[in-house]
C-alpha cells in the first residue's frame, strides 16, 4: 500500500476490523479488488472525525474507485468532490495536502465496504448497522445527522433508536428523533443523482445549510449564511 492510500489511524468506537468477515459477498469482492488493485485500501473504510463532532454525515457505502481506493470516506470520487466542495462553501471544511479537514464533523457510511454495483444487499446493511450505532453513540456532542439517501436514512434512524414508519425519507425533510438528535435527509451526492438532475448543487447546499443551522455550527471562515 502506498502512502497516498494509507488512511489516518483511528480508534473511534465502531470502526470495523480491517478484514471484517460478516458479509461473504463483500469479502469476496474485497479479495477480487485486492488482486486487481493491490495498492488500493480494499477494506472496510473507517469513519472520519472524532468524538467532539456535533454533526454526522452518513452515506451509503464507499465508492469502488473513491473511498475503497483511498481509505477515507468520500475521498477520491465525484460524490466526495460535491460533498466537501459544498462543506467548504459553507465554511465547514478546508482542503489540505492529505485530503479534506472538517473539524466538528463525523463522516461515515451505512455500509463500510464497497459493494458490487454500489448496491449493498439487505443482509449487508443489517450486518453493518451495529458498527454505525456504536459510532454515533460515541459522539456525546452530536446534534444533527445528515442522511445521504434512503438507505442512510433508514440506517441512521435504526442506529439512533427511532422507528422507521414514523420518519419518511424526503430530500430536505427534518426529523426530530427521540434521542434529541435531529435527522436531515438529502438525496445522495452521487454522480448518477447529479447527472440526472435528481440532486442539484443548490438543493444539496440547502440541505447542508439546514443541518448547519440546526446544529448552530461554528464556521471555519467567513459569514457563509448571509
N, C-alpha and C positions, 0 to 999 in steps of 0.2 A: 504494500500500500504506500502511495506517495504522500509527501507532506501535504499536498494540496487537497487530498481526500480524507485526511485524518481529522475527525471532529474533536472538539474540546472534551476534556474529561468531564464527566458528570456523575454525580452520586444522588441525583434527585430521586426520591422515593417513587416507585412505579416504573422506573426505567427497565424495559425488558432486557433479559440477558442477550448477549451477542449472538448466541446460537439457540435462540428460543425454539423449542421443539413442538409447540402446541398445535400448529396448523400444517399438516403434511403437504398440502398443495403449495403453500408458501415456502416451506423448507425446500421442496424440490425446485421451485422457481429460483430461490436464492442460490442453490447449488449450480443451477444452469447458468445464472448470470456470473457466478464466480469463475466458471470455466471460460465464459466468453469475455469477461472484463475483469481480470484479476486485480487491477489497480483501483477498482471501484470499492465503495463501502460494502454493499451487498450484505446487509444485516438489518435487524430492527433499528430504526432511526431513533436515537434518544431525543427527548424533548429539549427545547432551547429556552432558557430562562432560569429563574431561581425562586426561592421561597418567599421573596418580597414582592412578587408580581401582584398587581391589582387587576390586571386583565389577562385572560387566557384566550387564545385563538386556537380553535380545533378544526383541523382539516379532515379530509377523507383518509388518505394514505400517501406514503411517499411516492413521488413520480419516479418511474424507472430511470430516466436519464437526469433527474433532478436530485432529490434528497437521497435516493438509493445510490446515486453516484458519489455525492459529496459527504453524506453522513450528517447533514444539517437540515432541519425542516425548512422547506420552501427555498432552498438554495440550489440554483443551477438550472431552473427552467422558467417558462413564461409565467406560470402561476406565481412563482416567487417574485419575479420582477414586478408584477402588478401589486402583490401584497405589500412588499417592502417599499416599493415606489410610493404607494398610497400612504403608508405609515409615515414615510419621510415627509410627504406633503403636509401631513397633519402634525409634524413635529415630534413624532413618537419613535423614530428610528433614524440612524445615521449609518452610512456606508463606511466600512473600514477595509484595509487591505485583505483581511481574513474573511470578509463577508459583510453581514449586517449586524449592528448592535441595536437592541431595542430594550433599554432599561425599563423595568417595571412591567414588562410583558412576558408571557409564558406561551410558547408556541409548540403545538404537538399535533397528533393525528388520532383519529378514531381507531385506525389500524396502523400498527407500527412498521409493517413490512410491505414492500411494493407487491401488489397483486397483479397477476396476468390481466392485461387489458384494462388496468386501473379499476377493476371491479372486484372488491372483496366479497366473498360469499357470507351468508348469514352466520354460519358457524364461526368463521374467522372474526367477524365483528364481535360475536359473543365472547370468544376466547380472549380478545384484546381488551374488552371493557374493564376488567379488574385493574389493568395497568392504568388506564385513563382515570378511573375512580380514585386510585391511590395518588396519582399525580395531582389531581385537582384538590383532593383532601389535604394535601401537604402545602397548600397555599393559604395561609391564615388571613392574608390581606386581600384575598380575591373578592372583587366586587361585581365584575361583569365577565361573561363568556361570550365570545363571538363564534357561532357555529357556521362553518362554510359548507353549506349543502345539507340535504335532509338526513344523510347518514350521520354526519357530525351532530346535527340537531338531536337526533334520537340517542346517540351515544352520550352526549353531554347531559341530557335530561336524566337518563338512567344512571349515569355515573354520579350525578349530584343528588339524586333521590326523588325526582319528580315522576309523574305518571303521564305517559305519552298521550292518551286521549284528551287530556286537558290542555295540552300545548301543541298547536298545529304549526307546522313549518310554513313560513312565508317570507319572502325577501323583505327585510326591514321590520319584521314582526319583533316585538319586545315582550318577553315573558318574565314575570317575577316568580322565581321558584321558592318553594317552602323554606329552603335554607337561608333565604335572603339574597342569594346571588341572582343577578339579572342576566337573562339569556337574550342575545340579539342575533337574529337569523340573517344570513346573506346567501345568495347563490355563490357557489364555489367560483373562485377566480381562475378557473381552468381556461386553457386556450379554446376548447370547444365552446364553452359558455360565452366567452368574449367574441369569438369569431361569428357565432350565430346571433349575437345581439341580445341573448338572454340576460347578460350582465354587461352593463356599460361602465366606464370609469366613474361617471358621475353617480351611478347607483351604488357602486362599491364604496366610494368616498362617503356617501350619505350614511350608509350602514355603519362604517367605522367611526364616523363623526358622532353618530348616536351613541355608540358604545363609549366613546371618549367622554362625552358629556355626562352620561350616566355614571361613569366611574370618577368624574371630577378629576380628570387626568392632568398631571403636570406635563408641559411640553419641553422638548429639548432646545427649541429655538423659536423665537418669534411668537406673534399672536396669530395662530392659524385658524381661529374660529371666527374671525371677523368676516 
